[in-house]
Amino acid sequence: MIVVALPAHLRTLARVEGDVFLEVAEPVTLGAVLDALEARYPVLRGTIRDHKTLRRRAFVRFFACEQDMSHDPPDTVLPEAVVNGTEPFMVVGAIAGG
């Protein structure tokens, strides 16, 4: 069971409270988790990734085990701690500026 932590605005859009729990078949990759998330919550399609290119939206970041995976290819296998559910896969809304 994969634990996905979403930012508040995406939780509101998907009408969920707290973390999302997803069943994802092996190998558990970045793209497979996002596919499962969008399949379970169709309202999130296009908010995290572009519909056609499946590229990450500019102000959305992905983290697993304190590692930024935002620029990793979709076929990147997630760390074992995320796969076994002890650590969450985090979708984070990035902030620009400084």
C-alpha positions as protocol buffer text, in pm:
chain_id: "A"
residue {
  index: 1
  type: MET
  ca { x: 0 y: 0 z: 0 }
}
residue {
  index: 2
  type: ILE
  ca { x: 147 y: 333 z: -111 }
}
residue {
  index: 3
  type: VAL
  ca { x: 79 y: 637 z: 107 }
}
residue {
  index: 4
  type: VAL
  ca { x: 45 y: 959 z: -93 }
}
residue {
  index: 5
  type: ALA
  ca { x: 52 y: 1295 z: 83 }
}
residue {
  index: 6
  type: LEU
  ca { x: -119 y: 1567 z: -120 }
}
residue {
  index: 7
  type: PRO
  ca { x: -117 y: 1943 z: -64 }
}
residue {
  index: 8
  type: ALA
  ca { x: -435 y: 2091 z: 84 }
}
residue {
  index: 9
  type: HIS
  ca { x: -568 y: 2235 z: -241 }
}
residue {
  index: 10
  type: LEU
  ca { x: -546 y: 1897 z: -419 }
}
residue {
  index: 11
  type: ARG
  ca { x: -705 y: 1717 z: -122 }
}
residue {
  index: 12
  type: THR
  ca { x: -991 y: 1968 z: -139 }
}
residue {
  index: 13
  type: LEU
  ca { x: -1028 y: 1914 z: -514 }
}
residue {
  index: 14
  type: ALA
  ca { x: -1028 y: 1534 z: -472 }
}
residue {
  index: 15
  type: ARG
  ca { x: -1255 y: 1561 z: -166 }
}
residue {
  index: 16
  type: VAL
  ca { x: -1028 y: 1358 z: 61 }
}
residue {
  index: 17
  type: GLU
  ca { x: -904 y: 1419 z: 412 }
}
residue {
  index: 18
  type: GLY
  ca { x: -553 y: 1319 z: 511 }
}
residue {
  index: 19
  type: ASP
  ca { x: -330 y: 1089 z: 313 }
}
residue {
  index: 20
  type: VAL
  ca { x: -440 y: 878 z: 16 }
}
residue {
  index: 21
  type: PHE
  ca { x: -368 y: 504 z: 14 }
}
residue {
  index: 22
  type: LEU
  ca { x: -314 y: 333 z: -323 }
}
residue {
  index: 23
  type: GLU
  ca { x: -254 y: -22 z: -438 }
}
residue {
  index: 24
  type: VAL
  ca { x: 12 y: -14 z: -710 }
}
residue {
  index: 25
  type: ALA
  ca { x: 142 y: -322 z: -890 }
}
residue {
  index: 26
  type: GLU
  ca { x: 516 y: -396 z: -901 }
}
residue {
  index: 27
  type: PRO
  ca { x: 738 y: -234 z: -1010 }
}
residue {
  index: 28
  type: VAL
  ca { x: 625 y: 71 z: -815 }
}
residue {
  index: 29
  type: THR
  ca { x: 745 y: 362 z: -1026 }
}
residue {
  index: 30
  type: LEU
  ca { x: 687 y: 734 z: -1012 }
}
residue {
  index: 31
  type: GLY
  ca { x: 461 y: 714 z: -1318 }
}
residue {
  index: 32
  type: ALA
  ca { x: 268 y: 412 z: -1184 }
}
residue {
  index: 33
  type: VAL
  ca { x: 182 y: 597 z: -862 }
}
residue {
  index: 34
  type: LEU
  ca { x: 67 y: 905 z: -1052 }
}
residue {
  index: 35
  type: ASP
  ca { x: -136 y: 686 z: -1291 }
}
residue {
  index: 36
  type: ALA
  ca { x: -305 y: 513 z: -994 }
}
residue {
  index: 37
  type: LEU
  ca { x: -372 y: 846 z: -824 }
}
residue {
  index: 38
  type: GLU
  ca { x: -531 y: 995 z: -1136 }
}
residue {
  index: 39
  type: ALA
  ca { x: -732 y: 676 z: -1200 }
}
residue {
  index: 40
  type: ARG
  ca { x: -876 y: 679 z: -848 }
}
residue {
  index: 41
  type: TYR
  ca { x: -933 y: 1056 z: -844 }
}
residue {
  index: 42
  type: PRO
  ca { x: -1007 y: 1159 z: -1205 }
}
residue {
  index: 43
  type: VAL
  ca { x: -1059 y: 1520 z: -1095 }
}
residue {
  index: 44
  type: LEU
  ca { x: -681 y: 1538 z: -1040 }
}
residue {
  index: 45
  type: ARG
  ca { x: -604 y: 1462 z: -1407 }
}
residue {
  index: 46
  type: GLY
  ca { x: -428 y: 1762 z: -1552 }
}
residue {
  index: 47
  type: THR
  ca { x: -357 y: 1921 z: -1215 }
}
residue {
  index: 48
  type: ILE
  ca { x: -38 y: 1728 z: -1136 }
}
residue {
  index: 49
  type: ARG
  ca { x: 67 y: 1639 z: -1492 }
}
residue {
  index: 50
  type: ASP
  ca { x: -20 y: 1771 z: -1835 }
}
residue {
  index: 51
  type: HIS
  ca { x: -295 y: 1566 z: -2005 }
}
residue {
  index: 52
  type: LYS
  ca { x: -109 y: 1499 z: -2328 }
}
residue {
  index: 53
  type: THR
  ca { x: 261 y: 1499 z: -2243 }
}
residue {
  index: 54
  type: LEU
  ca { x: 226 y: 1362 z: -1886 }
}
residue {
  index: 55
  type: ARG
  ca { x: 496 y: 1610 z: -1780 }
}
residue {
  index: 56
  type: ARG
  ca { x: 488 y: 1742 z: -1426 }
}
residue {
  index: 57
  type: ARG
  ca { x: 323 y: 2083 z: -1385 }
}
residue {
  index: 58
  type: ALA
  ca { x: 571 y: 2364 z: -1321 }
}
residue {
  index: 59
  type: PHE
  ca { x: 481 y: 2433 z: -958 }
}
residue {
  index: 60
  type: VAL
  ca { x: 436 y: 2073 z: -844 }
}
residue {
  index: 61
  type: ARG
  ca { x: 720 y: 1873 z: -688 }
}
residue {
  index: 62
  type: PHE
  ca { x: 754 y: 1506 z: -592 }
}
residue {
  index: 63
  type: PHE
  ca { x: 944 y: 1378 z: -287 }
}
residue {
  index: 64
  type: ALA
  ca { x: 1016 y: 1030 z: -154 }
}
residue {
  index: 65
  type: CYS
  ca { x: 1236 y: 958 z: 150 }
}
residue {
  index: 66
  type: GLU
  ca { x: 1351 y: 1322 z: 160 }
}
residue {
  index: 67
  type: GLN
  ca { x: 1469 y: 1293 z: -200 }
}
residue {
  index: 68
  type: ASP
  ca { x: 1343 y: 1533 z: -469 }
}
residue {
  index: 69
  type: MET
  ca { x: 1216 y: 1316 z: -754 }
}
residue {
  index: 70
  type: SER
  ca { x: 1056 y: 1598 z: -950 }
}
residue {
  index: 71
  type: HIS
  ca { x: 1292 y: 1570 z: -1248 }
}
residue {
  index: 72
  type: ASP
  ca { x: 1324 y: 1190 z: -1247 }
}
residue {
  index: 73
  type: PRO
  ca { x: 1176 y: 997 z: -1541 }
}
residue {
  index: 74
  type: PRO
  ca { x: 836 y: 829 z: -1488 }
}
residue {
  index: 75
  type: ASP
  ca { x: 992 y: 480 z: -1492 }
}
residue {
  index: 76
  type: THR
  ca { x: 1205 y: 556 z: -1184 }
}
residue {
  index: 77
  type: VAL
  ca { x: 1143 y: 291 z: -918 }
}
residue {
  index: 78
  type: LEU
  ca { x: 1046 y: 441 z: -583 }
}
residue {
  index: 79
  type: PRO
  ca { x: 1248 y: 367 z: -267 }
}
residue {
  index: 80
  type: GLU
  ca { x: 1158 y: 54 z: -70 }
}
residue {
  index: 81
  type: ALA
  ca { x: 1031 y: 259 z: 226 }
}
residue {
  index: 82
  type: VAL
  ca { x: 767 y: 414 z: -1 }
}
residue {
  index: 83
  type: VAL
  ca { x: 680 y: 81 z: -162 }
}
residue {
  index: 84
  type: ASN
  ca { x: 615 y: -86 z: 175 }
}
residue {
  index: 85
  type: GLY
  ca { x: 421 y: 216 z: 307 }
}
residue {
  index: 86
  type: THR
  ca { x: 652 y: 324 z: 589 }
}
residue {
  index: 87
  type: GLU
  ca { x: 730 y: 656 z: 414 }
}
residue {
  index: 88
  type: PRO
  ca { x: 486 y: 865 z: 208 }
}
residue {
  index: 89
  type: PHE
  ca { x: 521 y: 970 z: -152 }
}
residue {
  index: 90
  type: MET
  ca { x: 472 y: 1345 z: -130 }
}
residue {
  index: 91
  type: VAL
  ca { x: 319 y: 1573 z: -390 }
}
residue {
  index: 92
  type: VAL
  ca { x: 412 y: 1928 z: -291 }
}
residue {
  index: 93
  type: GLY
  ca { x: 300 y: 2262 z: -428 }
}
residue {
  index: 94
  type: ALA
  ca { x: 617 y: 2460 z: -501 }
}
residue {
  index: 95
  type: ILE
  ca { x: 651 y: 2829 z: -424 }
}
residue {
  index: 96
  type: ALA
  ca { x: 840 y: 3068 z: -649 }
}
residue {
  index: 97
  type: GLY
  ca { x: 1020 y: 3377 z: -538 }
}
residue {
  index: 98
  type: GLY
  ca { x: 1259 y: 3448 z: -262 }
}
